[in-house]
Amino acid sequence: MSRITDLDARHVLHPHQVAGHPKPPVVFVEGKGARVRDEDGTWYIDGTCGLWVCPVGHGRAELAEVARRQMEKLEYYASFWEFTNAPAAELAAKLAELAPGDLNRVFFTNGGSEGNETAIKLARLAWRAQGQPERTVILSRKMGYHGVSYGALQATGIPPLREGFGPLPGDFVHLDVPYPFRGTTTDGLIAQLEAAIDEAGPERVAAFIGEPVIGVGGMIPPHDDYWPRVEEVLRRHGILFICDEVVTGFGRTGRWFGADHWGGLHPDLMVTAKGLTSGYFPLGAVLLSDRLMDMLDGQPIRHGFTYNGHPVGCAVALENLAIIEREGLVARARELGERLLAGLRTLEALPSVAQARGFGLMAGLELAVEDAAELSDRIRKAGVIVRATGQKLVMSPPLVIEPSQIDTIVEVLQRELAATPVAA
Ligand SMILES: Cc1ncc(COP(=O)(O)O)c(C=O)c1O
């Protein structure tokens, strides 16, 4: 055991481990492009970007340089009240330019949970400002993941993540997600949405929150007509649409945002994080539509985080977005996503694989196994990092990944899945 693994095992409480019974730590020490190296010198192909974070890949000196320069000049200052800084203002303008529709204003956060927390609070506040304080119900979805702070956790629809933390905030309703593999239909989902709005009372529903493509829950693209029809229902009842783009934002899906698919969606609030800085600095941004800003007009915003609009994070984000543009990574996600999906489809011939799915450079395998955790450990030992979620494997490699590395991912999966017994 190295000094670091020993210190870690004795002192760090990790998310998603059993308290007091940590698994042996894997210590990552270096990253380059789509690969990371552990302290024993083993290089892995990074099939997940850690947690779907890193479009531009690991070890980019440009981003370190931008952070260093900004730290030397102004490492931090508050963004409450009328205080601001140049990188934050520049980044807000850049996001407004890239985002679909009239998402022209930005509220900065440190990550995705805070973003969804912010979106839910602002949606309720906007209705209160409109003289409709009873509009508090938030429609979210089973299997959706929106983070783990209390409001975001209540929107999250994955039961084990919610267990033991109650009571959670009130007035949330969980609907089914589109899951074509399990036989859902858009007609059925829309009927359920209409019924839920009816039951709550349309005048009580503040917002609907959803990921364009289910990520953590298993990389599940929706039926093609799902989002346009959901938007039609929401529009008819005046319900706000919170689009959680924490995973799908910044090129991952082969467009800048998930909302750019299906003919273009029209979110009132769009929540982003992760790919915004490629993980080189913790930063999130909630984009707000002109409609929402009109609703909030005159309303004091008594909400904010110490690190709102962090100048270093915003400077890093600007350079990260410039790299994505300069290197054509959005189109690359589309092309390499096709290559990855074509490879994964060949695995459908194996008895342990029920379905291969992909959307841009997001991919998932629906497996005929009880639990994919042991399998993902074996795949890592064979040199590829993928993520197990229930009986599924999910992937989201850096957008700079090489075609040959995609092929290696598929080869390793083929080998390990061929050696995997099918659940009884
Ligand atoms: C869709 C989505 N929303 C929100 C979050 C929460 O983000 P964070 O972990 O930065 O709080 C995540 C994290 O994986 C996510 O996938």
The ligand as an SDF file (V2000), in Angstrom:
LIG
                    3D

 16 16  0  0  0  0  0  0  0  0999 V2000
  -27.8220   15.7230  -15.4540 C   0  0  0  0  0  0  0  0  0  0  0  0
  -27.1030   16.1030  -14.1910 C   0  0  0  0  0  0  0  0  0  0  0  0
  -27.5470   17.1340  -13.4720 N   0  0  0  0  0  0  0  0  0  0  0  0
  -26.9380   17.5200  -12.3380 C   0  0  0  0  0  0  0  0  0  0  0  0
  -25.8300   16.8530  -11.8730 C   0  0  0  0  0  0  0  0  0  0  0  0
  -25.2060   17.2720  -10.5790 C   0  0  0  0  0  0  0  0  0  0  0  0
  -24.0070   17.9350  -10.7910 O   0  0  0  0  0  0  0  0  0  0  0  0
  -22.9450   18.1070   -9.6080 P   0  0  0  0  0  0  0  0  0  0  0  0
  -22.4550   16.7540   -9.2490 O   0  0  0  0  0  0  0  0  0  0  0  0
  -21.9070   19.0120  -10.2210 O   0  0  0  0  0  0  0  0  0  0  0  0
  -23.6360   18.7710   -8.4670 O   0  0  0  0  0  0  0  0  0  0  0  0
  -25.3130   15.7900  -12.6010 C   0  0  0  0  0  0  0  0  0  0  0  0
  -24.1190   15.0620  -12.1460 C   0  0  0  0  0  0  0  0  0  0  0  0
  -23.7450   14.0320  -12.6860 O   0  0  0  0  0  0  0  0  0  0  0  0
  -25.9850   15.3720  -13.7770 C   0  0  0  0  0  0  0  0  0  0  0  0
  -25.5770   14.3050  -14.4780 O   0  0  0  0  0  0  0  0  0  0  0  0
  1  2  1  0
  2  3  1  0
  2 15  2  0
  3  4  2  0
  4  5  1  0
  5  6  1  0
  5 12  2  0
  6  7  1  0
  7  8  1  0
  8  9  2  0
  8 10  1  0
  8 11  1  0
 12 13  1  0
 12 15  1  0
 13 14  2  0
 15 16  1  0
M  END
$$$$
